[in-house]
Amino acid sequence: MSVLDSIVSGVLIDQKNREISEAELHDKIKSAPAVRDPLVSLRQNKFSVIAEVKRSSPSKGALAPIAHPETLAQRYVDAGASVVSVLTEERRFSGSLKDFNQVRAAIRAPMLRKDFMVNDYLIRESRAHGADLILLIVAALSDSQLAELYQVAQNLGMRCLVEVHDEQELERAIAINPEIVGINARNLHSLEVDLGAFDNLIPKIPHHIYKVAESGIFSIDDAKRAQSAGADAILVGEALVRAEDPRSMIERFMEIS
């Protein structure tokens, strides 16, 4: 079993442990905050930052305790981050929907629920908690699942960050005509990082699709490499949660343009 398979297996177990009735879920979706369009926010800058609240990762273990995720998220927004991403996967990333809820209540910026969306319940649960953007990892989904979950999210008014790691996954992603594609430099089966994925794949994404470079971005040079390859934005987690001054780091990333 690959790392990705193991994570997805845990996600499904945890989902069952917290599932609520369809009627209750429907009511929560109806009362959720209105969608804040992440594409509008991202396109306000020539080069944007999606800043992530992330306590740990499968490859590095514990990264930062983050006692108050809402405070960190507000610092991100104050620095100019266009979107705040919150990890909600519990077993490998030490995240939770509680973290997401705390951040949602504190900030006005669009939010990405960063988790492993593999069924429609998880998509609808995300909207019920106020998500504006969700992640669809092509490596974790069949073609039919990818198309179906993309449509479920769109029907709820959310956008999707469709994540790929190689050329075959990119072809599968483009087949559903996505608005936003993320190139993940990390191979989710082996956890190895290769920034060459940015150089190889971003130029192959059609011009009209918004392009996000994900993983392995720790320095200004890394961000410049992503931008030079054609990225419109970067998604940064580990570097920010470990930084003494995440606000300054975001500001420096945005000055690249």
Accessible surface in RSA format (square Angstrom, percent):
REM  Atomic radii and reference values for relative SASA: ProtOr
REM  Chains: A
REM  Algorithm: Lee & Richards
REM  Probe-radius: 1.40
REM  Slices: 20
REM RES _ NUM      All-atoms   Total-Side   Main-Chain    Non-polar    All polar
REM                ABS   REL    ABS   REL    ABS   REL    ABS   REL    ABS   REL
RES MET A   1   181.41  93.9  93.00  61.6  88.41 210.5  92.55  78.7  88.86 117.7
RES SER A   2    28.95  24.5  15.23  20.3  13.72  31.6  24.89  53.0   4.06   5.7
RES VAL A   3    35.36  23.3  31.85  28.8   3.51   8.4  34.07  29.6   1.29   3.5
RES LEU A   4     2.57   1.4   2.28   1.6   0.29   0.7   2.57   1.8   0.00   0.0
RES ASP A   5    72.14  50.5  66.71  66.4   5.43  12.8  13.87  32.6  58.27  58.1
RES SER A   6    35.71  30.2  28.81  38.4   6.90  15.9   8.74  18.6  26.97  37.8
RES ILE A   7     4.53   2.6   3.22   2.4   1.31   3.2   4.53   3.3   0.00   0.0
RES VAL A   8    25.07  16.5  25.07  22.7   0.00   0.0  25.07  21.8   0.00   0.0
RES SER A   9    46.89  39.6  40.53  54.1   6.36  14.7  18.18  38.7  28.71  40.2
RES GLY A  10     4.78   5.9   0.00   N/A   4.78   5.9   4.27  11.7   0.50   1.1
RES VAL A  11     7.23   4.8   4.85   4.4   2.38   5.7   7.03   6.1   0.21   0.6
RES LEU A  12    69.08  38.5  68.52  49.0   0.56   1.4  68.71  48.3   0.37   1.0
RES ILE A  13    88.10  50.1  86.21  64.2   1.88   4.5  87.81  63.2   0.29   0.8
RES ASP A  14    18.82  13.2  16.23  16.2   2.59   6.1   4.99  11.7  13.83  13.8
RES GLN A  15    11.65   6.5  11.65   8.5   0.00   0.0   0.55   1.2  11.10   8.4
RES LYS A  16   154.95  75.6 134.58  82.6  20.37  48.5  86.57  77.9  68.38  72.8
RES ASN A  17   119.51  82.4  80.91  78.2  38.60  92.9  29.15  70.2  90.36  87.3
RES ARG A  18    69.97  29.4  51.49  26.2  18.48  44.0  49.18  67.2  20.79  12.6
RES GLU A  19    80.96  46.5  54.25  41.0  26.71  63.6   9.75  18.9  71.21  58.1
RES ILE A  20    54.32  30.9  37.85  28.2  16.47  39.7  46.22  33.3   8.10  22.0
RES SER A  21    67.01  56.6  50.19  67.0  16.82  38.7  53.74 114.4  13.27  18.6
RES GLU A  22   105.14  60.4  99.10  75.0   6.05  14.4  67.59 130.7  37.55  30.7
RES ALA A  23    70.79  65.1  59.34  91.6  11.44  26.0  67.84  95.5   2.95   7.8
RES GLU A  24    86.17  49.5  82.20  62.2   3.97   9.5  28.56  55.3  57.61  47.0
RES LEU A  25     1.34   0.7   1.34   1.0   0.00   0.0   1.34   0.9   0.00   0.0
RES HIS A  26   106.63  58.3 104.57  72.7   2.06   5.3  69.87  72.0  36.76  42.8
RES ASP A  27    85.60  60.0  81.03  80.7   4.57  10.8  25.74  60.6  59.86  59.7
RES LYS A  28    73.95  36.1  71.76  44.0   2.18   5.2  42.70  38.4  31.25  33.3
RES ILE A  29    33.83  19.3  26.68  19.9   7.16  17.2  26.68  19.2   7.16  19.4
RES LYS A  30   149.66  73.0 113.64  69.7  36.02  85.8  65.27  58.7  84.39  89.9
RES SER A  31    93.09  78.7  58.20  77.7  34.89  80.4  50.41 107.4  42.67  59.8
RES ALA A  32    18.32  16.8   0.00   0.0  18.32  41.7   3.56   5.0  14.76  39.1
RES PRO A  33    55.09  40.2  42.91  39.1  12.19  44.3  55.00  45.4   0.09   0.6
RES ALA A  34    84.22  77.4  64.57  99.6  19.66  44.7  73.84 104.0  10.38  27.5
RES VAL A  35    50.20  33.0  24.03  21.8  26.17  63.1  24.03  20.9  26.17  71.0
RES ARG A  36    67.60  28.4  61.76  31.5   5.84  13.9  32.01  43.8  35.59  21.6
RES ASP A  37    47.04  32.9  36.28  36.1  10.76  25.4  20.96  49.3  26.07  26.0
RES PRO A  38     0.00   0.0   0.00   0.0   0.00   0.0   0.00   0.0   0.00   0.0
RES LEU A  39     5.30   3.0   5.30   3.8   0.00   0.0   5.30   3.7   0.00   0.0
RES VAL A  40    88.56  58.3  83.06  75.2   5.50  13.3  87.07  75.7   1.49   4.0
RES SER A  41    19.75  16.7  18.12  24.2   1.63   3.8   8.37  17.8  11.37  15.9
RES LEU A  42     0.28   0.2   0.28   0.2   0.00   0.0   0.28   0.2   0.00   0.0
RES ARG A  43   138.07  58.0 110.72  56.4  27.35  65.1  47.65  65.1  90.41  54.8
RES GLN A  44   136.93  76.6 100.50  73.4  36.43  86.7  36.57  77.8 100.37  76.1
RES ASN A  45    50.70  35.0  35.35  34.2  15.35  37.0  11.51  27.7  39.19  37.9
RES LYS A  46   181.16  88.4 148.84  91.3  32.32  76.9 102.73  92.5  78.43  83.5
RES PHE A  47     1.22   0.6   0.40   0.2   0.82   2.1   0.40   0.2   0.82   2.3
RES SER A  48     0.00   0.0   0.00   0.0   0.00   0.0   0.00   0.0   0.00   0.0
RES VAL A  49     0.00   0.0   0.00   0.0   0.00   0.0   0.00   0.0   0.00   0.0
RES ILE A  50     0.81   0.5   0.81   0.6   0.00   0.0   0.81   0.6   0.00   0.0
RES ALA A  51     0.00   0.0   0.00   0.0   0.00   0.0   0.00   0.0   0.00   0.0
RES GLU A  52     1.81   1.0   1.81   1.4   0.00   0.0   0.00   0.0   1.81   1.5
RES VAL A  53     3.64   2.4   2.25   2.0   1.39   3.3   2.25   2.0   1.39   3.8
RES LYS A  54    28.43  13.9  27.87  17.1   0.56   1.3   1.33   1.2  27.10  28.9
RES ARG A  55    50.67  21.3  47.91  24.4   2.76   6.6  20.97  28.7  29.70  18.0
RES SER A  56     9.77   8.3   9.77  13.0   0.00   0.0   8.13  17.3   1.64   2.3
RES SER A  57     6.79   5.7   4.15   5.5   2.64   6.1   3.78   8.0   3.01   4.2
RES PRO A  58    38.35  28.0   6.01   5.5  32.34 117.6  12.17  10.0  26.18 162.7
RES SER A  59    45.33  38.3  11.35  15.1  33.98  78.3  15.15  32.3  30.18  42.3
RES LYS A  60    96.04  46.9  70.18  43.1  25.86  61.6  60.29  54.3  35.74  38.1
RES GLY A  61    34.93  43.1   0.00   N/A  34.93  43.1  32.54  89.3   2.39   5.3
RES ALA A  62    90.49  83.2  67.13 103.6  23.36  53.1  67.53  95.1  22.96  60.8
RES LEU A  63    18.86  10.5   0.00   0.0  18.86  47.4   1.28   0.9  17.59  47.3
RES ALA A  64    18.51  17.0  10.52  16.2   7.99  18.2  15.84  22.3   2.67   7.1
RES PRO A  65   121.29  88.4 102.75  93.7  18.54  67.4 114.21  94.3   7.08  44.0
RES ILE A  66    18.41  10.5   6.22   4.6  12.19  29.4  16.14  11.6   2.27   6.2
RES ALA A  67    83.55  76.8  50.07  77.3  33.48  76.2  59.95  84.4  23.60  62.5
RES HIS A  68   113.81  62.2 107.76  74.9   6.05  15.5  72.13  74.3  41.68  48.5
RES PRO A  69     1.62   1.2   1.62   1.5   0.00   0.0   1.62   1.3   0.00   0.0
RES GLU A  70    46.85  26.9  46.13  34.9   0.72   1.7  21.09  40.8  25.77  21.0
RES THR A  71    76.36  54.3  71.78  72.8   4.58  10.9  57.59  77.4  18.78  28.4
RES LEU A  72    22.82  12.7  20.85  14.9   1.97   4.9  22.11  15.5   0.71   1.9
RES ALA A  73     0.00   0.0   0.00   0.0   0.00   0.0   0.00   0.0   0.00   0.0
RES GLN A  74    63.61  35.6  63.61  46.5   0.00   0.0  34.73  73.9  28.88  21.9
RES ARG A  75    98.26  41.3  97.12  49.5   1.14   2.7  30.30  41.4  67.96  41.2
RES TYR A  76     0.16   0.1   0.15   0.1   0.01   0.0   0.16   0.1   0.00   0.0
RES VAL A  77    39.11  25.7  30.18  27.3   8.93  21.5  30.18  26.2   8.93  24.2
RES ASP A  78    76.16  53.3  51.24  51.0  24.92  58.9  14.01  33.0  62.15  62.0
RES ALA A  79     9.11   8.4   0.00   0.0   9.11  20.7   0.96   1.4   8.15  21.6
RES GLY A  80    28.04  34.6   0.00   N/A  28.04  34.6  23.79  65.3   4.25   9.5
RES ALA A  81     7.27   6.7   0.00   0.0   7.27  16.5   0.00   0.0   7.27  19.3
RES SER A  82     5.67   4.8   0.82   1.1   4.86  11.2   4.57   9.7   1.10   1.5
RES VAL A  83     0.00   0.0   0.00   0.0   0.00   0.0   0.00   0.0   0.00   0.0
RES VAL A  84     0.00   0.0   0.00   0.0   0.00   0.0   0.00   0.0   0.00   0.0
RES SER A  85     0.00   0.0   0.00   0.0   0.00   0.0   0.00   0.0   0.00   0.0
RES VAL A  86     0.32   0.2   0.32   0.3   0.00   0.0   0.32   0.3   0.00   0.0
RES LEU A  87     5.30   3.0   4.11   2.9   1.19   3.0   4.11   2.9   1.19   3.2
RES THR A  88     5.51   3.9   0.06   0.1   5.45  13.0   0.06   0.1   5.45   8.2
RES GLU A  89     3.58   2.1   1.09   0.8   2.49   5.9   3.26   6.3   0.32   0.3
RES GLU A  90    83.61  48.0  70.56  53.4  13.04  31.1  19.14  37.0  64.46  52.6
RES ARG A  91   130.71  54.9  95.66  48.8  35.05  83.4  44.34  60.6  86.37  52.3
RES ARG A  92    83.00  34.8  74.94  38.2   8.06  19.2  21.97  30.0  61.02  37.0
RES PHE A  93    20.98  10.5  20.87  12.9   0.11   0.3  20.87  12.7   0.11   0.3
RES SER A  94    52.54  44.4  40.10  53.5  12.44  28.6  21.58  45.9  30.96  43.4
RES GLY A  95     6.98   8.6   0.00   N/A   6.98   8.6   2.11   5.8   4.86  10.9
RES SER A  96    30.74  26.0  30.62  40.9   0.12   0.3  26.49  56.4   4.25   6.0
RES LEU A  97    24.09  13.4  19.70  14.1   4.39  11.0  19.70  13.8   4.39  11.8
RES LYS A  98   141.21  68.9 135.02  82.8   6.19  14.7  79.90  71.9  61.31  65.3
RES ASP A  99     8.07   5.7   8.07   8.0   0.00   0.0   0.00   0.0   8.07   8.1
RES PHE A 100     0.37   0.2   0.37   0.2   0.00   0.0   0.37   0.2   0.00   0.0
RES ASN A 101    61.89  42.7  56.08  54.2   5.82  14.0  25.55  61.5  36.35  35.1
RES GLN A 102    65.97  36.9  57.76  42.2   8.21  19.5  25.25  53.8  40.72  30.9
RES VAL A 103     0.00   0.0   0.00   0.0   0.00   0.0   0.00   0.0   0.00   0.0
RES ARG A 104    17.73   7.4  11.34   5.8   6.39  15.2  11.17  15.3   6.56   4.0
RES ALA A 105    94.61  87.0  50.79  78.4  43.82  99.7  61.73  86.9  32.88  87.1
RES ALA A 106    46.00  42.3  17.04  26.3  28.96  65.9  26.49  37.3  19.51  51.7
RES ILE A 107     6.04   3.4   0.10   0.1   5.94  14.3   2.57   1.8   3.47   9.4
RES ARG A 108   204.95  86.1 193.35  98.6  11.61  27.6  74.87 102.3 130.09  78.8
RES ALA A 109    13.52  12.4   6.01   9.3   7.52  17.1  12.34  17.4   1.19   3.1
RES PRO A 110    10.53   7.7  10.53   9.6   0.00   0.0  10.53   8.7   0.00   0.0
RES MET A 111     0.00   0.0   0.00   0.0   0.00   0.0   0.00   0.0   0.00   0.0
RES LEU A 112     0.00   0.0   0.00   0.0   0.00   0.0   0.00   0.0   0.00   0.0
RES ARG A 113     1.43   0.6   1.43   0.7   0.00   0.0   0.44   0.6   0.99   0.6
RES LYS A 114    29.38  14.3  29.38  18.0   0.00   0.0  10.50   9.5  18.88  20.1
RES ASP A 115     5.35   3.7   4.94   4.9   0.41   1.0   1.14   2.7   4.20   4.2
RES PHE A 116    10.77   5.4   9.77   6.1   1.00   2.6  10.65   6.5   0.12   0.3
RES MET A 117     3.08   1.6   0.21   0.1   2.86   6.8   0.21   0.2   2.86   3.8
RES VAL A 118    16.50  10.9   8.92   8.1   7.58  18.3   8.92   7.7   7.58  20.6
RES ASN A 119    37.26  25.7  33.68  32.5   3.59   8.6  28.05  67.5   9.21   8.9
RES ASP A 120    56.26  39.4  54.57  54.3   1.69   4.0   3.30   7.8  52.96  52.8
RES TYR A 121    16.95   7.9  16.95   9.6   0.00   0.0  15.32  11.5   1.63   2.0
RES LEU A 122     0.79   0.4   0.79   0.6   0.00   0.0   0.79   0.6   0.00   0.0
RES ILE A 123     0.00   0.0   0.00   0.0   0.00   0.0   0.00   0.0   0.00   0.0
RES ARG A 124    49.36  20.7  49.36  25.2   0.00   0.0  25.18  34.4  24.18  14.7
RES GLU A 125     7.06   4.1   7.06   5.3   0.00   0.0   3.03   5.9   4.03   3.3
RES SER A 126     0.17   0.1   0.00   0.0   0.17   0.4   0.14   0.3   0.03   0.0
RES ARG A 127    12.69   5.3  12.69   6.5   0.00   0.0   2.30   3.1  10.39   6.3
RES ALA A 128     9.60   8.8   0.60   0.9   9.00  20.5   0.60   0.8   9.00  23.8
RES HIS A 129    31.10  17.0  22.37  15.6   8.73  22.3  16.69  17.2  14.41  16.8
RES GLY A 130     0.08   0.1   0.00   N/A   0.08   0.1   0.00   0.0   0.08   0.2
RES ALA A 131     0.15   0.1   0.15   0.2   0.00   0.0   0.15   0.2   0.00   0.0
RES ASP A 132     0.02   0.0   0.02   0.0   0.00   0.0   0.00   0.0   0.02   0.0
RES LEU A 133     0.80   0.4   0.80   0.6   0.00   0.0   0.80   0.6   0.00   0.0
RES ILE A 134     0.00   0.0   0.00   0.0   0.00   0.0   0.00   0.0   0.00   0.0
RES LEU A 135     3.37   1.9   3.37   2.4   0.00   0.0   3.37   2.4   0.00   0.0
RES LEU A 136     0.00   0.0   0.00   0.0   0.00   0.0   0.00   0.0   0.00   0.0
RES ILE A 137     7.66   4.4   6.54   4.9   1.12   2.7   6.54   4.7   1.12   3.0
RES VAL A 138     0.00   0.0   0.00   0.0   0.00   0.0   0.00   0.0   0.00   0.0
RES ALA A 139    33.08  30.4   6.08   9.4  27.00  61.4  10.54  14.8  22.53  59.7
RES ALA A 140    27.28  25.1   2.34   3.6  24.93  56.7  10.04  14.1  17.23  45.6
RES LEU A 141     9.14   5.1   0.20   0.1   8.94  22.5   3.34   2.3   5.80  15.6
RES SER A 142    54.49  46.0  42.92  57.3  11.58  26.7  49.05 104.5   5.44   7.6
RES ASP A 143    90.61  63.5  82.35  82.0   8.26  19.5  38.83  91.4  51.78  51.6
RES SER A 144    81.20  68.6  68.87  91.9  12.33  28.4  54.67 116.4  26.54  37.2
RES GLN A 145    71.01  39.7  70.40  51.5   0.61   1.4  20.89  44.5  50.13  38.0
RES LEU A 146     0.92   0.5   0.92   0.7   0.00   0.0   0.92   0.6   0.00   0.0
RES ALA A 147    47.36  43.5  40.98  63.2   6.38  14.5  42.30  59.6   5.06  13.4
RES GLU A 148   102.32  58.7  93.60  70.8   8.72  20.8  37.08  71.7  65.24  53.3
RES LEU A 149     4.63   2.6   4.63   3.3   0.00   0.0   4.63   3.3   0.00   0.0
RES TYR A 150    12.85   6.0  12.85   7.3   0.00   0.0  12.48   9.4   0.37   0.5
RES GLN A 151    90.72  50.7  90.72  66.3   0.00   0.0  36.55  77.8  54.18  41.1
RES VAL A 152    30.06  19.8  28.81  26.1   1.25   3.0  29.88  26.0   0.18   0.5
RES ALA A 153     0.00   0.0   0.00   0.0   0.00   0.0   0.00   0.0   0.00   0.0
RES GLN A 154    71.80  40.1  54.48  39.8  17.31  41.2  14.57  31.0  57.22  43.4
RES ASN A 155   111.64  77.0  73.84  71.4  37.79  91.0  28.77  69.2  82.87  80.1
RES LEU A 156    45.19  25.2  30.01  21.5  15.18  38.2  35.15  24.7  10.04  27.0
RES GLY A 157    44.48  54.8   0.00   N/A  44.48  54.8  31.25  85.8  13.22  29.6
RES MET A 158     4.59   2.4   0.00   0.0   4.59  10.9   0.00   0.0   4.59   6.1
RES ARG A 159    54.00  22.7  53.73  27.4   0.27   0.6   7.58  10.4  46.42  28.1
RES CYS A 160     1.24   0.9   0.05   0.1   1.18   2.8   0.00   0.0   1.24   1.3
RES LEU A 161     0.35   0.2   0.35   0.3   0.00   0.0   0.35   0.2   0.00   0.0
RES VAL A 162     0.00   0.0   0.00   0.0   0.00   0.0   0.00   0.0   0.00   0.0
RES GLU A 163     4.09   2.3   3.69   2.8   0.40   1.0   1.45   2.8   2.63   2.2
RES VAL A 164     1.04   0.7   0.00   0.0   1.04   2.5   1.04   0.9   0.00   0.0
RES HIS A 165    42.62  23.3  38.14  26.5   4.48  11.5  21.96  22.6  20.66  24.0
RES ASP A 166    59.37  41.6  56.91  56.6   2.45   5.8  29.05  68.4  30.32  30.2
RES GLU A 167    77.66  44.6  75.38  57.0   2.28   5.4  24.01  46.4  53.65  43.8
RES GLN A 168   129.08  72.2 124.13  90.7   4.96  11.8  32.66  69.5  96.42  73.1
RES GLU A 169    21.18  12.2  21.18  16.0   0.00   0.0   7.01  13.6  14.17  11.6
RES LEU A 170     5.02   2.8   5.02   3.6   0.00   0.0   5.02   3.5   0.00   0.0
RES GLU A 171   111.12  63.8 100.80  76.3  10.32  24.6  40.65  78.6  70.47  57.5
RES ARG A 172    57.46  24.1  50.68  25.8   6.77  16.1  32.00  43.7  25.46  15.4
RES ALA A 173     0.00   0.0   0.00   0.0   0.00   0.0   0.00   0.0   0.00   0.0
RES ILE A 174    54.35  30.9  48.01  35.8   6.34  15.3  48.01  34.6   6.34  17.2
RES ALA A 175    85.25  78.4  43.45  67.1  41.79  95.1  55.59  78.3  29.66  78.6
RES ILE A 176    33.04  18.8  15.04  11.2  18.00  43.4  22.75  16.4  10.29  27.9
RES ASN A 177   104.62  72.1  95.77  92.6   8.84  21.3  27.54  66.3  77.08  74.5
RES PRO A 178     1.72   1.3   0.00   0.0   1.71   6.2   0.00   0.0   1.71  10.6
RES GLU A 179    53.45  30.7  47.72  36.1   5.73  13.6  28.81  55.7  24.64  20.1
RES ILE A 180     1.21   0.7   1.21   0.9   0.00   0.0   1.21   0.9   0.00   0.0
RES VAL A 181     0.00   0.0   0.00   0.0   0.00   0.0   0.00   0.0   0.00   0.0
RES GLY A 182     0.00   0.0   0.00   N/A   0.00   0.0   0.00   0.0   0.00   0.0
RES ILE A 183     0.00   0.0   0.00   0.0   0.00   0.0   0.00   0.0   0.00   0.0
RES ASN A 184     8.50   5.9   8.50   8.2   0.00   0.0   0.95   2.3   7.55   7.3
RES ALA A 185     0.00   0.0   0.00   0.0   0.00   0.0   0.00   0.0   0.00   0.0
RES ARG A 186    31.51  13.2  31.42  16.0   0.09   0.2   9.45  12.9  22.06  13.4
RES ASN A 187    43.10  29.7  43.06  41.6   0.04   0.1   3.60   8.7  39.49  38.2
RES LEU A 188    24.67  13.7  21.69  15.5   2.98   7.5  21.69  15.2   2.98   8.0
RES HIS A 189    86.26  47.1  75.49  52.5  10.77  27.6  59.48  61.3  26.78  31.2
RES SER A 190    58.68  49.6  32.08  42.8  26.60  61.3  38.42  81.8  20.26  28.4
RES LEU A 191    31.95  17.8  24.86  17.8   7.09  17.8  25.48  17.9   6.47  17.4
RES GLU A 192   125.96  72.3 118.59  89.7   7.37  17.5  42.82  82.8  83.14  67.9
RES VAL A 193    62.50  41.1  29.58  26.8  32.91  79.3  29.63  25.7  32.87  89.1
RES ASP A 194    92.15  64.5  88.12  87.7   4.03   9.5  31.86  75.0  60.29  60.1
RES LEU A 195    28.06  15.6  23.68  16.9   4.38  11.0  23.68  16.6   4.38  11.8
RES GLY A 196    20.07  24.7   0.00   N/A  20.07  24.7  17.05  46.8   3.02   6.8
RES ALA A 197    11.39  10.5   5.10   7.9   6.29  14.3  10.63  15.0   0.76   2.0
RES PHE A 198     0.00   0.0   0.00   0.0   0.00   0.0   0.00   0.0   0.00   0.0
RES ASP A 199    64.82  45.4  50.57  50.3  14.24  33.7  32.78  77.1  32.04  32.0
RES ASN A 200    74.93  51.7  65.33  63.1   9.60  23.1  25.40  61.1  49.53  47.9
RES LEU A 201     1.12   0.6   1.12   0.8   0.00   0.0   1.12   0.8   0.00   0.0
RES ILE A 202     0.60   0.3   0.30   0.2   0.31   0.7   0.30   0.2   0.31   0.8
RES PRO A 203    86.84  63.3  49.74  45.3  37.10 134.9  59.30  49.0  27.54 171.1
RES LYS A 204    94.70  46.2  71.28  43.7  23.42  55.8  64.46  58.0  30.23  32.2
RES ILE A 205     7.42   4.2   0.00   0.0   7.42  17.9   0.00   0.0   7.42  20.1
RES PRO A 206    43.16  31.5  31.50  28.7  11.67  42.4  43.16  35.6   0.00   0.0
RES HIS A 207   178.44  97.5 157.94 109.8  20.50  52.4 109.20 112.5  69.24  80.6
RES HIS A 208   118.91  65.0  98.16  68.2  20.75  53.1  90.08  92.8  28.83  33.5
RES ILE A 209     2.77   1.6   1.31   1.0   1.46   3.5   1.71   1.2   1.06   2.9
RES TYR A 210    14.59   6.8  11.74   6.7   2.85   7.4  13.83  10.4   0.76   0.9
RES LYS A 211    19.29   9.4  19.29  11.8   0.00   0.0  12.35  11.1   6.94   7.4
RES VAL A 212     0.06   0.0   0.01   0.0   0.05   0.1   0.01   0.0   0.05   0.1
RES ALA A 213     0.00   0.0   0.00   0.0   0.00   0.0   0.00   0.0   0.00   0.0
RES GLU A 214     2.77   1.6   2.77   2.1   0.00   0.0   1.48   2.9   1.29   1.0
RES SER A 215    29.47  24.9  16.31  21.8  13.15  30.3  12.05  25.7  17.42  24.4
RES GLY A 216     9.79  12.1   0.00   N/A   9.79  12.1   1.40   3.8   8.40  18.8
RES ILE A 217     5.26   3.0   0.40   0.3   4.87  11.7   0.40   0.3   4.87  13.2
RES PHE A 218    85.58  42.8  73.02  45.2  12.57  32.7  73.02  44.3  12.57  36.0
RES SER A 219    47.51  40.1  41.35  55.2   6.16  14.2  42.47  90.4   5.04   7.1
RES ILE A 220    42.09  24.0  39.37  29.3   2.72   6.6  39.37  28.4   2.72   7.4
RES ASP A 221   104.95  73.5  97.76  97.3   7.18  17.0  28.41  66.9  76.54  76.3
RES ASP A 222    27.67  19.4  27.10  27.0   0.57   1.3   0.57   1.3  27.10  27.0
RES ALA A 223     0.00   0.0   0.00   0.0   0.00   0.0   0.00   0.0   0.00   0.0
RES LYS A 224    99.83  48.7  99.53  61.1   0.30   0.7  48.43  43.6  51.40  54.7
RES ARG A 225   100.37  42.1  92.92  47.4   7.45  17.7  36.71  50.2  63.66  38.6
RES ALA A 226     0.00   0.0   0.00   0.0   0.00   0.0   0.00   0.0   0.00   0.0
RES GLN A 227    54.89  30.7  46.13  33.7   8.76  20.8  15.24  32.4  39.64  30.1
RES SER A 228   101.59  85.8  59.99  80.1  41.60  95.8  42.21  89.9  59.38  83.2
RES ALA A 229    15.20  14.0   0.36   0.6  14.84  33.8   9.36  13.2   5.84  15.5
RES GLY A 230    33.70  41.6   0.00   N/A  33.70  41.6  27.06  74.3   6.64  14.9
RES ALA A 231     6.09   5.6   0.00   0.0   6.09  13.9   0.00   0.0   6.09  16.1
RES ASP A 232    42.77  30.0  41.69  41.5   1.08   2.5   4.69  11.0  38.08  38.0
RES ALA A 233     0.00   0.0   0.00   0.0   0.00   0.0   0.00   0.0   0.00   0.0
RES ILE A 234     0.00   0.0   0.00   0.0   0.00   0.0   0.00   0.0   0.00   0.0
RES LEU A 235     7.52   4.2   5.68   4.1   1.84   4.6   5.68   4.0   1.84   4.9
RES VAL A 236     3.05   2.0   0.91   0.8   2.14   5.2   3.05   2.7   0.00   0.0
RES GLY A 237     7.80   9.6   0.00   N/A   7.80   9.6   0.56   1.5   7.24  16.2
RES GLU A 238    13.65   7.8  10.69   8.1   2.97   7.1   5.60  10.8   8.05   6.6
RES ALA A 239    10.16   9.3   1.91   2.9   8.25  18.8   7.26  10.2   2.90   7.7
RES LEU A 240     1.00   0.6   0.00   0.0   1.00   2.5   0.00   0.0   1.00   2.7
RES VAL A 241    17.96  11.8   0.16   0.1  17.80  42.9   1.92   1.7  16.05  43.5
RES ARG A 242   122.85  51.6  92.31  47.1  30.54  72.7  41.09  56.2  81.76  49.6
RES ALA A 243    26.77  24.6   5.16   8.0  21.60  49.1  14.78  20.8  11.99  31.8
RES GLU A 244   179.65 103.1 144.94 109.7  34.71  82.6  67.00 129.6 112.65  92.0
RES ASP A 245    72.02  50.5  67.07  66.8   4.96  11.7  28.97  68.2  43.06  42.9
RES PRO A 246     3.54   2.6   3.54   3.2   0.00   0.0   3.54   2.9   0.00   0.0
RES ARG A 247   105.19  44.2 104.99  53.5   0.20   0.5  28.16  38.5  77.03  46.7
RES SER A 248    36.09  30.5  35.15  46.9   0.94   2.2  13.57  28.9  22.52  31.5
RES MET A 249    28.01  14.5  28.01  18.5   0.00   0.0  28.01  23.8   0.00   0.0
RES ILE A 250     0.00   0.0   0.00   0.0   0.00   0.0   0.00   0.0   0.00   0.0
RES GLU A 251    66.99  38.5  63.72  48.2   3.27   7.8  21.85  42.3  45.14  36.9
RES ARG A 252   106.47  44.7 103.20  52.6   3.27   7.8  48.96  66.9  57.51  34.9
RES PHE A 253     0.44   0.2   0.44   0.3   0.00   0.0   0.44   0.3   0.00   0.0
RES MET A 254    40.18  20.8  31.81  21.0   8.37  19.9  30.55  26.0   9.63  12.8
RES GLU A 255   132.65  76.2 103.06  78.0  29.59  70.5  49.88  96.5  82.77  67.6
RES ILE A 256    33.64  19.1   4.69   3.5  28.95  69.8  10.89   7.8  22.75  61.7
RES SER A 257    65.81  55.6  14.44  19.3  51.36 118.3  20.59  43.8  45.22  63.4
END  Absolute sums over single chains surface
CHAIN  1 A    10658.8       8417.8       2241.0       5457.4       5201.4
END  Absolute sums over all chains
TOTAL         10658.8       8417.8       2241.0       5457.4       5201.4
